[in-house]
Amino acid sequence: MQYSIWMDEPTPAEIVRVAIDDLLLVVAKAADDLRTFHAAVSRARIAPLPPFPRATVAVTSSIIKKLQQVDEELREVLIALGLSQSPGA
């Protein structure tokens, strides 16, 4: 984090820039991980499926809900930045 020359504390703008930079890094990593996961599951759909435990079905449901929540929260960030339209919307 870079601090203002005149202060010991970061300015609000500096805090926001660092937060956005951190978010961009995490989102980029998550996007890569999700693409890798998507490719693996897509390949698995073609192959004969092994038994799929009910617990795994519950986990998939939980993952969907969490990703929907993340999507909503990312939209809130876009709105806060004055970017009310996301590219995928």
Secondary structure, DSSP 4 states (H G I P E B T S, - for coil): -PPPTT-SSPPHHHHHHHHHHHHHHHHHHHHHHHHHHHHHHHHHHHSPPPP--HHHHHHHHHHHHHHHHHHHHHHHHHHHTT--S-TT-
